[in-house]
């Protein structure tokens, strides 16, 4: 398994949650190779997403499709990386 890990700055919390519910969650969950996803709100207007896929190819394909964040500016994508999931519990 491989994960796409995204660090974001949340510019508009209400719009960001709406965007997750209406656009990003359906996009991720319908992607080829999707396994699981977690969206975490952190302090200071920061957020973290961990999106798990069944293969590196699926994770890389999603990362390429995701672009640079939502066009409405509710979230700014700071970093998006693909890495191997070594263990899960």
C-alpha atoms as one frame of an Amber mdcrd trajectory, in Angstrom:
protein
   0.000   0.000   0.000   0.993   3.603  -0.570  -0.352   6.858   0.854  -0.690
  10.394  -0.385   0.101  12.692   2.545  -1.023  16.286   2.140  -0.202  19.241
   4.384  -2.585  22.154   3.928  -3.347  25.583   5.278  -7.065  26.009   5.926
  -8.056  29.507   4.797 -11.823  29.177   5.250 -12.809  26.343   7.639 -16.521
  26.276   6.735 -15.861  26.237   2.982 -13.113  23.635   3.451 -15.489  21.236
   5.252 -18.169  21.793   2.590 -15.594  21.086  -0.107 -14.564  17.878   1.644
 -18.149  16.668   1.962 -19.342  17.700  -1.487 -16.285  17.212  -3.674 -13.088
  15.774  -2.242 -14.435  12.789  -0.259 -16.438  11.483  -3.249 -13.442  12.077
  -5.547 -11.056  10.185  -3.276 -13.386   7.317  -2.385 -14.219   6.745  -6.058
 -10.589   6.683  -7.173  -9.014   3.459  -8.452  -7.173   1.590  -5.723  -8.735
   3.584  -2.862  -8.384   1.899   0.561  -8.970   4.539   3.270  -8.641   8.261
   3.965  -8.312  10.519   6.988  -8.600  14.295   7.171  -7.166  15.882  10.311
  -7.637  19.488  11.485  -4.615  20.717  13.419  -4.026  23.861  15.413  -3.081
  27.118  13.751  -5.299  26.664  10.709  -3.341  23.671   9.449  -4.631  20.355
   8.163  -3.292  16.945   7.232  -4.739  14.357   4.870  -3.641  10.734   4.679
  -5.098   8.958   1.653  -4.278   5.250   1.358  -4.248   3.347  -1.945  -3.537
  -0.264  -2.856  -0.448   0.530  -4.947   2.126   3.185  -5.681   0.673   3.602
  -9.168  -2.799   4.349  -7.760  -1.390   6.815  -5.216   0.725   8.586  -7.834
  -2.233   8.778 -10.222  -4.425  10.346  -7.550  -1.690  12.805  -6.572  -1.419
  13.925 -10.189  -5.213  14.269 -10.468  -5.582  16.235  -7.210  -3.724  19.267
  -8.526  -2.803  22.136  -6.231  -5.933  22.395  -4.069  -9.489  23.597  -4.514
 -10.089  26.488  -6.897 -12.170  28.368  -4.301  -9.054  29.039  -2.176 -10.572
  27.536   0.983  -7.443  25.415   1.372  -3.862  25.997   0.244  -1.923  22.835
  -0.523   1.544  23.177   0.983   3.003  19.701   0.359   1.709  16.490  -1.222
   3.907  13.409  -1.186   3.490   9.730  -1.903   5.064   7.217   0.454   4.954
   3.519   1.166   2.750   2.361   4.054   5.092   0.153   6.074   2.600  -1.027
   8.724  -0.967  -0.399   9.830  -2.949  -1.409  12.876
